[in-house]
Amino acid sequence: MPIILKLLSFLLLFPAFSAAAEFEQDLTLESAVGREVPAAPEAQVVDGAAADYEGYLATLAYYSDIAYQAVPGTEDYLEASIAGDYLRRKVDEIEAGLGASGSPMSLNGDPVRLHLPSEKVMSELRGVFGFGTEDGRAEPVTIKRGFAKIVYVKGSTPFLVQDDSFLNKGEIILTFDDGPAPGKYSMAVADNLKANSAQAVFFVLGEKLGAAGKAIIKVEAEDGNFVAVHGYNHATETGKPFTAYTTGKTLAKLGQAAGSITSATGVKPALFRPPYGVIGADALKAVITGLDLVPLGWTIDTMDWSVKSPDELYAKTIALIKQRGKGIVLMHDIHPQSRETVRRLLQWFKENNYKVVSPDRIVQAFRAQQGE
């Protein structure tokens, strides 16, 4: 059987750990994280799409290996984080086009390990993100001292690194990207937050704010959550980062998304997170001054898209939180496994002396640094 039919799905796509984390310890999550790719059942595929799929999947596994081995915050780690997010979306798109049944994270079979990336896909990544396309090494750019900065991955790709020093030990800020999700997932997350008197930040995409999406974020805002700007699309229409846009177009697209949020919730959004964490320093400064949005990265990535099992996700997330002791947690309300995990996490926080603090703390910290 051709390898593409064996690789139609795998248990673990890519561990997008928090690229913004400042700590330098290795993660010890062997009991919570696996790295094997299960074989898939037979499927009918088109040769061209199958070849593309095989290339994306192999390259995703290659970056998954790097993410497990690299020290958080290093250049190789950041490249793997950026590339893995992009590749995961490509794999999802092709699976949807092929009409593959079931979830790529839920099928069982004989494990197949992948190590060699596709040179075609690697070339695509260099074109999309610009890894190593400029000579020399750009210096980091401080956005707000003690709050956030832009670092350059492989000398040229600007990445938002977040500082969480404004949080005390045991304090947690919950954030959710890429919603709102149709159906029950986003609302289940919001309901669990409300039941535990907790608030979070929902970074939403303007393209998802039709009538149903607006109804969801209206409820989220009424419950005291921050509904914030992620982008109109996932950065650009083709999935490239904001570095593919001029500053003017970036502002226009973000302003369009912000307007949709305001019309639905009656509240002007206060926060912004760039997809992939990638945005140029000048563009980000223009977003801050032109749209009055506070940038926010993350310091703990739960990798909730990478596992189907809520039990595995719960164990993995707790291990990350224990290791850091506080943090800005990244999840996605578009994934079903996150719904149950959030409910259990909120209870665990209460039992283990952690506190979910209001997103107001982010704005307060940014304004305080701004005033220095």
TORDREN-513125 format. One line per 5 residues: for each residue x, y, z of N, C-alpha, C. Coordinates in steps of 0.2 Angstrom, whole numbers, padded with zeros to 4 digits. Each point is the difference from the previous one (the first is absolute). Example, Ala and Ser with C-alpha at 12.3 -4.5 7.8 and 13.67 -1.06 7.14 Angstrom:
0066/-0028/0039/-0004/0006/0000/0004/0006/0000  -0002/0005/-0004/0004/0006/0001/-0004/0005/0003
END
This chain:
0004/-0006/0000/-0004/0006/0000/0004/0006/0000  -0001/0005/-0004/0004/0006/-0001/0000/0004/0007  0006/0003/0002/0001/0003/0006/-0005/0005/0002  -0003/0004/-0005/-0005/0005/0001/-0006/-0003/0003  -0002/-0006/-0002/-0006/-0003/0003/0002/-0002/0008
0006/-0002/0001/0002/-0001/0007/0000/0006/0005  0001/0006/-0004/0001/0006/0004/-0006/0005/0000  -0006/-0003/-0002/-0005/0004/0000/-0002/0004/0007  0002/-0003/0005/-0001/0003/0007/0006/-0002/0004  0001/0004/0005/0004/-0002/0006/-0002/0003/0006
0003/-0004/0005/-0002/0002/0007/0002/0007/0002  0005/0002/-0002/0003/0006/0003/0003/0004/-0006  -0003/0006/-0002/0002/0004/-0005/0006/0004/0001  0000/0005/0005/0005/0004/0001/0000/0003/0007  0005/-0001/0004/-0001/0003/0007/0002/0007/0000
-0004/0005/-0001/0001/0007/0000/0001/0002/0007  0005/-0001/0003/0002/0002/0007/0000/0008/0000  -0001/0003/0005/0001/0007/0001/0006/0003/-0003  0000/0003/-0006/0007/0003/-0002/0002/0006/0004  -0005/0003/0003/0001/0006/0004/0003/-0002/0007
0001/-0006/0002/0002/-0002/0007/0007/0003/0001  0001/0002/0006/0007/0003/0001/0004/-0005/0004  -0003/-0006/0002/0004/-0004/0004/0003/-0005/-0005  0006/-0003/0003/0004/-0004/-0004/0001/-0007/0002  -0005/-0002/0004/0000/-0007/0002/-0003/-0005/-0006
0002/-0006/0000/-0003/-0005/-0005/-0006/-0002/0003  -0005/-0001/-0004/-0007/-0003/0002/0001/-0007/0001  -0003/-0002/0006/0000/-0007/0002/-0007/-0003/0000  -0003/-0001/-0007/-0007/-0002/0000/0000/-0007/-0004  0005/-0004/0001/0000/-0006/-0004/-0007/-0004/0001
-0003/0000/0006/-0006/-0004/0002/-0006/0003/-0004  0001/0007/-0002/-0006/0003/-0002/0000/0001/-0008  0006/-0001/-0003/0001/0002/-0007/0003/-0006/-0003  -0003/-0001/-0006/0003/-0006/-0005/0002/0003/-0006  0004/-0004/-0004/0003/0003/-0006/0000/-0005/-0006
-0005/-0005/0001/0000/-0004/-0006/-0006/0001/-0004  0000/-0002/-0006/-0005/0001/-0006/-0003/-0006/-0001  -0007/-0001/0001/-0003/-0006/-0001/-0002/0000/-0008  0000/-0007/-0002/-0002/-0001/-0007/-0008/0002/-0001  -0002/0002/-0006/-0007/0002/-0001/-0003/-0006/-0004
-0007/0000/0001/-0004/-0005/-0004/0001/0002/-0008  -0003/-0005/-0004/0000/0002/-0007/-0004/0006/-0002  0002/0004/-0005/-0004/0006/-0002/0001/0001/-0007  -0005/0003/-0003/0001/0002/-0007/0003/0007/-0001  0006/0001/-0003/0003/0006/0000/0002/0002/-0007
0000/0006/-0002/0003/0002/-0006/0007/0001/0000  0004/-0002/-0005/0007/-0001/0000/0003/0007/0002  -0002/0005/-0003/0003/0007/0001/-0001/0002/0007  -0006/-0001/0003/-0001/0002/0007/0003/-0005/0004  0001/-0006/-0001/0003/-0005/0004/0008/0002/0000
0003/0002/-0005/0007/0002/0000/0001/0006/0004  -0004/0005/0000/0000/0006/0004/-0001/-0002/0007  -0005/-0004/0002/-0001/-0002/0006/0006/-0004/0004  0003/-0004/-0004/0005/-0004/0002/0006/0005/0002  0001/0005/-0004/0006/0004/0001/-0002/0005/0006
-0006/0002/0001/-0001/0004/0006/0000/-0004/0006  -0002/-0006/0000/0000/-0004/0006/0007/-0002/0002  0004/-0002/-0005/0007/-0002/0002/0003/0006/0003  -0001/0006/-0003/0004/0006/0003/-0003/0002/0006  -0006/-0001/0002/-0003/0001/0006/0003/-0004/0005
0001/-0007/-0001/0003/-0004/0004/0007/0002/0002  0004/0002/-0005/0007/0002/0000/0000/0006/0005  -0004/0005/0000/0000/0005/0004/-0003/-0002/0007  -0004/-0005/0001/-0002/-0003/0006/0006/-0002/0004  0004/-0004/-0004/0006/-0002/0003/0005/0005/0003
0000/0006/-0004/0004/0005/0003/-0003/0003/0006  -0006/0001/0000/-0004/0003/0006/0001/-0004/0006  0000/-0006/0000/0001/-0004/0005/0008/0000/0003  0004/0001/-0005/0007/0000/0002/0003/0006/0002  -0002/0006/-0003/0003/0006/0001/-0002/0003/0007
0004/0005/0002/-0002/0003/0007/-0004/0006/-0002  -0006/0001/0004/-0005/0005/-0001/0004/0007/0000  -0002/0004/-0005/0002/0007/-0001/0006/0000/-0005  0003/-0006/-0002/0006/0001/-0004/-0003/0001/-0007  0005/0001/-0005/-0002/0002/-0007/-0003/-0006/-0003
0003/-0006/0001/-0003/-0006/-0003/-0007/-0001/0002  -0001/0001/0007/-0006/-0001/0003/-0006/0004/-0003  0002/0007/-0001/-0004/0005/-0003/-0002/-0002/-0007  0005/-0002/-0004/-0002/-0002/-0007/-0004/-0006/0000  0001/-0005/0004/-0005/-0005/0000/-0007/0002/0002
-0001/0004/0005/-0006/0002/0002/-0004/0004/-0005  0004/0004/-0004/-0004/0004/-0005/-0002/-0005/-0006  0005/-0004/-0002/-0001/-0004/-0006/-0005/-0005/0002  0000/-0003/0006/-0005/-0005/0002/-0007/0002/0000  -0001/0007/0002/-0007/0002/-0001/-0003/0001/-0007
0005/0002/-0004/-0002/0001/-0007/-0001/-0007/-0003  0004/-0005/0001/-0001/-0006/-0003/-0006/-0004/0002  -0001/0001/0007/-0006/-0003/0003/-0007/0002/-0004  0000/0007/-0002/-0006/0002/-0003/0000/-0002/-0007  0006/-0001/-0004/0000/-0003/-0006/-0002/-0007/0000
0002/-0004/0004/-0002/-0007/0001/-0008/0000/0001  -0003/0004/0004/-0007/0000/0001/-0004/0002/-0006  0003/0005/-0004/-0004/0002/-0006/0000/-0006/-0005  0006/-0004/-0001/0000/-0005/-0005/-0004/-0006/0002  0000/-0001/0007/-0005/-0006/0002/-0007/0002/-0001
-0002/0006/0001/-0007/0003/-0001/-0001/-0001/-0008  0004/0002/-0004/-0001/-0001/-0007/0000/-0007/-0003  0003/-0005/0004/0000/-0007/-0002/-0006/-0003/0003  -0003/0003/0004/-0006/-0003/0004/0002/-0006/0004  0006/0001/0003/0002/-0006/0004/-0004/0000/0006
-0002/-0007/0002/-0005/-0001/0005/0004/0000/0007  -0003/0002/0005/0003/0000/0007/0005/0005/0001  0003/0000/0006/0005/0006/0002/0007/-0003/-0001  0004/0004/-0003/0007/-0002/0000/0003/-0002/0006  -0003/0002/0006/0003/-0001/0006/-0004/-0006/0004
-0004/-0004/-0004/-0004/-0005/0004/0000/-0007/-0003  0004/-0001/-0005/0000/-0006/-0003/0006/-0004/0003  -0001/-0007/0000/0005/-0004/0002/0003/-0004/-0005  0006/-0003/0001/0004/-0004/-0005/0007/-0001/0002  0003/-0003/-0005/0008/-0001/0002/0003/0006/-0001
0005/0002/0005/0003/0006/0000/0005/0001/-0006  0000/0005/-0003/0005/0002/-0005/0004/0006/0002  0006/0001/0000/0004/0005/0002/0002/0004/-0006  0000/0007/0000/0002/0004/-0005/0006/0004/0002  0005/0001/-0004/0005/0005/0002/0002/0004/-0006
0000/-0001/-0006/0002/0004/-0006/-0005/0004/-0002  0002/0007/0000/-0005/0005/-0003/0000/0000/-0008  -0005/0003/-0002/-0001/0001/-0008/0004/0006/-0002  0005/0000/-0004/0003/0006/-0002/-0004/0005/-0004  -0006/-0003/-0003/-0005/0005/-0003/-0003/0004/0005
-0002/-0004/0006/-0004/0004/0005/0005/0004/0004  0006/-0002/0001/0005/0004/0003/0001/0007/-0004  0000/-0001/-0006/0001/0006/-0005/-0006/0005/0001  -0006/-0003/0001/-0006/0003/0001/0000/0004/0006  0003/-0003/0006/0000/0003/0006/0005/0006/0000
0005/-0001/-0004/0005/0006/0000/-0003/0006/-0004  -0004/-0002/-0005/-0004/0005/-0004/-0005/0004/0005  -0004/-0004/0004/-0005/0003/0004/0002/0004/0006  0005/-0003/0003/0003/0003/0006/0006/0004/0000  0004/-0002/-0006/0006/0004/0000/0006/-0003/0004
0000/-0006/0002/0005/-0003/0004/0007/0001/-0003  0004/0004/0003/0007/0000/-0002/0001/0003/-0007  -0005/0005/-0002/0001/0003/-0007/0004/0007/0001  0001/0002/0006/0004/0006/0000/0007/-0001/0003  0005/0003/-0002/0007/-0001/0002/0000/0004/0007
0005/-0003/0005/0001/0003/0006/-0006/-0002/0005  0000/0002/0006/-0004/-0001/0005/-0003/0006/0003  -0007/0001/-0001/-0003/0006/0003/-0001/0000/0007  0001/0005/0003/0000/0001/0008/-0008/0000/0002  -0001/-0003/0006/-0007/0001/0002/-0002/0007/0001
-0007/0001/-0001/-0003/0006/0001/-0005/0000/0006  0002/0005/0004/-0005/0000/0006/-0006/0004/-0002  -0006/-0003/0002/-0006/0003/-0002/-0002/0004/0007  0000/-0004/0005/-0001/0004/0007/0005/-0004/0005  0004/0004/0003/0005/-0003/0004/-0003/-0004/0006
0002/-0006/0001/-0003/-0004/0005/-0007/-0003/-0002  -0002/0001/-0006/-0007/-0003/-0002/0001/-0004/-0006  0003/0003/-0006/0000/-0004/-0006/0006/0002/-0004  0002/-0004/-0005/0005/0002/-0004/-0001/-0004/-0007  0003/0002/-0005/0001/-0004/-0006/0007/-0003/-0001
0000/-0006/-0001/0007/-0003/-0001/0000/-0003/-0007  0005/-0001/-0004/0001/-0002/-0007/0002/-0007/0000  -0004/-0004/-0003/0001/-0007/0000/0004/-0001/-0007  0006/-0004/0001/0004/-0001/-0006/0002/0006/-0004  0001/0005/0004/0002/0007/-0002/-0005/0004/-0003
-0006/-0002/-0002/-0004/0004/-0004/-0008/0000/0002  -0002/-0005/0004/-0007/-0001/0001/-0002/0003/0007  -0004/0005/0000/-0001/0004/0006/-0006/-0004/0004  0002/-0001/0006/-0005/-0004/0005/-0001/0003/0006  -0006/0001/0002/-0002/0003/0007/0001/-0004/0006
0005/0002/0004/0002/-0004/0006/-0003/0004/0006  -0004/-0004/0004/-0004/0003/0005/0004/0000/0007  -0001/0005/0004/0003/-0001/0007/-0006/0000/0005  0000/-0004/0005/-0006/-0001/0005/0003/0002/0007  0005/0004/0000/0002/0002/0007/-0005/0004/0004
-0005/0003/-0004/-0005/0003/0004/-0005/-0004/0004  0001/-0007/-0001/-0004/-0005/0003/0003/-0002/0007  -0003/-0001/0005/0003/-0003/0006/0000/-0008/-0001  0003/-0003/0005/0000/-0007/0000/-0007/-0003/0001  -0002/-0005/-0004/-0007/-0002/0001/-0005/0003/-0004
0002/0005/-0004/-0005/0004/-0004/0000/-0002/-0007  -0006/-0001/-0003/-0001/-0003/-0006/-0005/0005/-0004  0002/0001/-0007/-0004/0003/-0004/-0002/-0005/-0006  -0006/-0001/-0001/-0002/-0005/-0005/-0002/0004/-0007  0003/-0003/-0005/-0002/0003/-0007/-0001/-0005/-0005
-0005/0001/-0005/-0002/-0004/-0005/0000/0003/-0007  0003/-0004/-0004/0001/0003/-0007/-0004/-0003/-0005  -0001/0003/-0006/-0003/-0002/-0006/-0007/-0001/0000  -0004/0002/0005/-0007/-0001/0000/-0004/0006/-0003  -0006/0000/0000/-0004/-0004/0004/-0002/-0006/-0004
-0001/-0006/0004/-0001/-0006/-0004/-0008/-0001/0000  -0002/-0002/-0006/-0007/-0002/0000/-0003/-0005/0004  -0006/0000/0002/-0002/-0006/0004/0001/0001/0007  0002/-0005/0004/0001/0000/0007/0006/0001/0003  0006/0000/-0004/0006/0001/0003/0002/0006/0004
-0001/0006/-0004/0002/0006/0003/-0005/0002/0006  -0006/-0002/-0001/-0005/0001/0005/0001/-0004/0006  0002/-0006/-0001/0002/-0004/0006/0006/0002/0004  0005/0003/-0003/0005/0003/0003/-0002/0006/0004  -0004/0004/-0003/-0003/0006/0003/-0004/-0002/0006
-0004/-0005/0000/-0005/-0002/0005/0005/-0003/0006  0005/-0003/-0001/0004/-0003/0005/0004/0006/0004  0002/0005/-0004/0003/0006/0003/-0005/0004/0005  -0006/0001/-0003/-0005/0003/0004/-0002/-0004/0006  -0001/-0006/0000/-0001/-0005/0006/0005/0001/0005
0006/0002/-0002/0006/0000/0005/0002/0007/0001  -0005/0005/-0002/0002/0007/0002/0007/0002/-0003  0001/-0002/-0006/0007/0001/-0003/-0001/0004/-0007  0004/0004/-0002/0000/0003/-0006/0006/-0002/-0004  0000/0001/-0007/0005/-0002/-0004/0001/0005/-0006
0004/-0001/-0004/0001/0004/-0006/-0002/-0005/-0006  -0004/0002/-0005/-0002/-0003/-0006/0003/0004/-0006  0005/-0003/-0003/0003/0004/-0006/-0003/-0003/-0006  -0005/0004/-0003/-0004/-0003/-0005/0002/0003/-0007  -0002/-0004/-0005/0001/0002/-0007/-0006/0003/-0003
0001/0006/-0003/-0006/0003/-0003/-0004/-0004/-0005  0003/-0004/-0004/-0003/-0004/-0005/-0005/-0005/0003  0000/-0001/0007/-0004/-0005/0003/-0006/0004/0003  0000/0007/-0001/-0005/0004/0004/-0006/0001/-0005  -0004/-0005/-0002/-0006/0000/-0003/-0005/0001/0006
-0007/-0001/-0002/-0005/0001/0005/0001/-0005/0006  0002/-0006/-0001/0001/-0005/0005/0006/0002/0004  0006/0001/-0003/0006/0002/0004/-0001/0006/0004  -0004/0005/-0003/-0001/0006/0004/-0004/-0001/0006  -0005/-0005/0000/-0004/-0001/0006/0004/-0004/0005
0005/-0004/-0002/0005/-0003/0005/0004/0005/0003  0003/0005/-0003/0005/0004/0003/-0004/0005/0004  -0007/0002/-0001/-0004/0004/0004/-0001/-0003/0007  -0001/-0006/0000/-0001/-0004/0006/0007/0000/0004  0005/-0001/-0003/0007/0000/0003/0001/0006/0003
-0001/0006/-0003/0001/0006/0002/-0004/0002/0006  -0007/-0002/0000/-0004/0001/0005/0002/-0003/0007  0003/-0006/-0001/0003/-0004/0006/0006/0003/0003  0002/0006/-0003/0006/0003/0003/0007/-0002/-0004  0000/-0004/-0005/0006/-0002/-0004/0002/0006/-0004
0006/0000/-0002/0003/0004/-0005/-0001/-0003/-0007  -0003/0003/-0005/0000/-0002/-0007/0004/0004/-0003  0006/-0003/-0003/0005/0003/-0003/0002/-0001/-0007  0004/0003/-0003/0002/0000/-0007/0005/-0005/-0001  -0001/-0005/-0004/0005/-0005/-0003/0002/0002/-0007
-0005/0002/-0004/0001/0002/-0007/-0007/0000/-0003  0000/0002/-0006/-0006/-0001/-0004/0000/-0007/-0003  0005/-0002/-0003/0002/-0007/-0002/0005/-0002/0005  0003/-0006/-0001/0005/-0003/0004/0006/0004/-0002  0001/0006/0001/0005/0005/-0003/-0003/0002/-0007
0003/-0003/-0005/-0002/0002/-0007/-0005/-0005/-0003  -0003/0001/-0005/-0005/-0004/-0003/0003/-0007/-0002  0006/0000/-0001/0003/-0007/-0002/0004/-0003/0005  -0001/0003/0007/0003/-0004/0005/0008/0003/0002  0002/0005/-0004/0007/0002/0001/-0001/0005/0006
0006/0001/0003/0000/0005/0006/-0001/0007/-0002  -0001/0005/0005/-0001/0007/-0002/0006/0003/-0004  0006/-0003/0001/0006/0002/-0004/-0001/0000/-0007  -0005/-0003/-0003/-0002/0000/-0007/-0004/0006/-0002  -0002/0004/0005/-0004/0006/-0001/0004/0006/0001
-0002/0005/-0003/0003/0007/0002/-0003/0002/0007  0003/0004/0003/-0003/0003/0006/-0007/0002/0000  -0001/0004/-0006/-0007/0003/-0001/-0005/-0006/-0001  0001/-0005/-0004/-0005/-0005/0000/-0001/-0004/0006  0006/-0001/0004/-0001/-0003/0006/-0005/0004/0005
0001/0006/0000/-0004/0004/0004/-0008/0000/-0002  0000/0000/-0007/-0007/0000/-0003/-0004/-0007/0002  0004/-0005/-0001/-0003/-0007/0002/-0002/-0001/0007  0005/0003/0004/-0002/-0001/0008/-0005/0005/0002  0000/0006/-0004/-0006/0005/0002/-0006/-0003/-0002
-0001/-0004/-0006/-0006/-0003/-0002/-0002/-0005/0006  0005/-0004/0002/-0002/-0005/0005/-0002/0003/0007  0003/0005/0002/-0002/0004/0006/-0007/0003/-0001  -0001/0002/-0006/-0007/0003/-0001/-0005/-0005/0001  0001/-0006/-0003/-0005/-0005/0001/-0001/-0002/0007
0005/0000/0004/0000/-0002/0007/-0004/0005/0004  0001/0007/-0001/-0003/0005/0003/-0008/0000/-0002  -0001/-0001/-0006/-0007/0000/-0002/-0004/-0006/0003  0003/-0005/0002/-0003/-0006/0003/-0001/0000/0007  0006/0003/0003/0000/0000/0008/-0002/0007/0003
0001/0005/-0004/-0001/0007/0003/0006/0002/0004  0006/-0004/-0001/0006/0002/0004/0006/0000/-0005  0003/0005/0000/0006/0001/-0004/0006/-0005/0002  0002/-0004/-0004/0006/-0005/0002/0006/0004/0002  0003/-0003/0005/0006/0003/0003/0006/-0004/-0001
0000/-0006/-0002/0006/-0004/-0001/0001/-0003/-0007  0006/-0002/-0002/0001/-0003/-0007/0006/-0005/0001  -0001/-0006/-0004/0005/-0005/0000/0001/-0002/-0007  0006/0001/-0003/0001/-0002/-0007/0000/-0007/-0001  -0003/-0003/-0005/0000/-0007/-0002/0008/-0002/-0001
0001/-0006/0003/0007/-0003/0000/0005/0004/0004  -0003/0006/0003/0005/0004/0004/0004/0004/-0004  -0001/0000/-0007/0004/0004/-0004/-0002/0006/-0003  0003/0006/0001/-0001/0006/-0002/0006/0005/0000  0001/0004/-0004/0005/0005/0000/0000/0005/0005
0006/0002/0003/0000/0005/0005/-0004/0006/-0001  0001/0003/-0006/-0003/0006/-0003/-0007/-0001/0000  -0002/-0005/-0003/-0008/-0001/-0001/-0003/-0001/0007  0003/-0003/0005/-0003/-0001/0006/0000/0006/0004  0005/0005/-0001/0000/0006/0004/-0006/0004/-0003
-0001/-0001/-0007/-0006/0004/-0003/-0006/-0002/0002  -0001/-0007/0001/-0006/-0003/0003/-0001/0003/0007  0005/0001/0004/-0001/0003/0007/-0002/0007/0000  0003/0004/-0004/-0002/0007/-0001/-0006/0001/-0004  -0001/-0003/-0006/-0005/0001/-0004/-0007/-0003/0002
0000/-0005/0003/-0006/-0004/0001/-0001/0000/0008  0005/0002/0004/0000/0000/0007/-0001/-0007/0003  0003/-0005/-0003/0000/-0007/0002/0006/-0002/0004  0000/-0003/0005/0005/-0003/0004/0002/-0007/-0002  0007/0000/-0002/0002/-0007/-0003/0001/-0005/0006
-0002/-0006/-0002/0001/-0006/0005/0002/-0006/-0003  0006/-0003/0002/0002/-0006/-0002/-0003/-0006/0005  0005/-0004/0002/-0002/-0005/0005/0006/-0003/0003  0000/-0003/0006/0005/-0003/0003/-0001/-0007/0002  -0006/-0003/-0001/-0001/-0007/0000/-0004/-0002/-0005
0002/-0005/-0005/-0004/-0002/-0005/-0002/-0007/0002  -0007/-0002/0000/-0002/-0006/0002/0000/-0005/-0005  0001/0002/-0007/0000/-0005/-0005/-0006/-0003/-0001  -0006/0003/0001/-0006/-0004/0001/-0002/-0002/-0007  0002/0002/-0006/-0001/-0003/-0006/0003/-0006/-0002
0005/-0002/0004/0005/-0005/-0001/-0003/-0007/0002  -0005/0000/0005/-0002/-0006/0003/-0008/-0001/-0001  -0002/-0005/0000/-0008/-0001/0000/-0002/-0001/0007  0004/-0004/0004/-0003/-0002/0006/0000/0006/0005  -0006/0002/0003/0000/0005/0006/0005/-0002/0006
0000/-0007/0001/0004/-0002/0006/0008/0002/-0002  0002/-0001/-0006/0007/0001/-0001/0001/0008/0000  -0004/0003/-0003/0000/0008/0000/0000/0002/0007  -0004/-0002/0004/0000/0002/0007/0006/-0001/0004  0003/-0006/-0001/0006/-0002/0003/0006/0005/-0003
0000/0001/-0006/0006/0004/-0003/-0001/0007/0002  -0006/0003/0001/-0001/0007/0001/0002/0001/0008  -0002/-0005/0004/0002/0001/0007/0008/-0001/0001  0003/-0004/-0004/0007/-0001/0001/0004/0007/-0002  -0003/0003/-0006/0003/0006/-0002/-0001/0006/0005
-0006/0000/0003/-0001/0005/0005/0004/-0001/0007  0000/-0006/0002/0004/-0001/0006/0008/0002/-0001  0002/-0001/-0006/0007/0001/-0002/0001/0008/0001  -0004/0004/-0003/0001/0007/0000/-0003/0003/0006  -0005/-0002/0003/-0003/0003/0006/-0005/0006/-0001
0000/0002/-0006/-0005/0005/-0002/0000/0001/-0007  -0004/0004/-0003/0001/0001/-0007/-0006/0002/-0004  0001/0002/-0006/-0005/0002/-0005/-0001/-0007/-0005  -0006/-0003/0001/-0001/-0006/-0003/-0003/0000/-0007  0002/-0003/-0004/-0003/0000/-0007/-0003/-0007/-0001
-0007/0001/-0002/-0004/-0006/-0002/-0004/0002/-0006  -0004/-0004/-0003/-0004/0001/-0006/-0007/-0002/0002  -0005/0004/0000/-0007/-0002/0001/-0003/-0003/-0006  0003/-0001/-0005/-0002/-0004/-0006/0000/-0007/0000  0004/-0003/0005/0001/-0007/0001/-0004/-0003/0005
-0003/-0006/-0001/-0005/-0003/0005/0004/-0002/0006  0006/-0002/-0001/0004/-0003/0006/0001/0006/0005  0000/0006/-0002/0001/0006/0005/-0006/0001/0004  -0006/-0002/-0002/-0006/0001/0004/0001/-0003/0007  0001/-0007/0000/0000/-0003/0006/0006/0002/0004
0006/0001/-0003/0006/0002/0003/-0001/0006/0004  -0003/0005/-0003/-0001/0006/0003/-0004/-0001/0007  -0005/-0003/0000/-0004/-0002/0006/0004/-0003/0005  0004/-0005/-0002/0004/-0003/0006/0006/0005/0002  0003/0004/-0004/0005/0004/0001/-0003/0005/0006
-0006/0003/-0002/-0002/0005/0005/-0001/-0003/0007  -0002/-0006/0000/-0001/-0003/0007/0007/-0001/0003  0005/-0003/-0004/0007/-0001/0002/0003/0007/0003  -0001/0005/-0003/0002/0006/0002/-0002/0002/0007  -0006/-0001/0001/-0003/0001/0007/0003/-0005/0005
0001/-0006/-0002/0003/-0005/0005/0007/0001/0001  0004/0004/-0004/0007/0000/0000/0003/0007/0001  -0004/0005/0003/0002/0006/0001/0002/0005/-0006  -0003/-0002/-0006/0001/0005/-0005/-0006/0004/-0001  0001/0006/-0003/-0006/0004/-0001/0000/0003/-0007
-0006/-0001/-0003/-0001/0003/-0007/-0001/0008/0001  0004/0004/-0002/-0001/0007/0001/-0003/0004/-0006  -0003/0005/0001/-0003/0004/-0005/0005/0002/-0006  -0003/0000/-0006/0005/0003/-0006/0001/0007/0001  -0004/0004/0005/0002/0007/0001/0007/0000/0002
0003/-0005/0003/0007/0001/0002/0005/0001/-0006  -0002/-0003/-0005/0004/0001/-0006/0001/0007/-0002  -0006/0003/-0001/0000/0007/-0002/0003/0005/0005  -0001/-0002/0007/0003/0004/0005/0008/0000/0000  0002/-0006/-0001/0007/-0001/-0001/0003/0003/-0006
-0003/0000/-0005/0002/0003/-0006/0001/0008/0001  -0006/0003/0002/0000/0007/0002/0005/0002/0005  0001/-0004/0005/0005/0002/0005/0007/0000/-0003  0002/-0005/-0005/0006/0000/-0003/0001/0006/-0005  -0006/0002/-0003/0000/0005/-0005/0001/0007/0003
-0002/0000/0007/0001/0007/0003/0007/0001/0003  0004/-0006/0000/0007/0001/0003/0005/0004/-0005
END
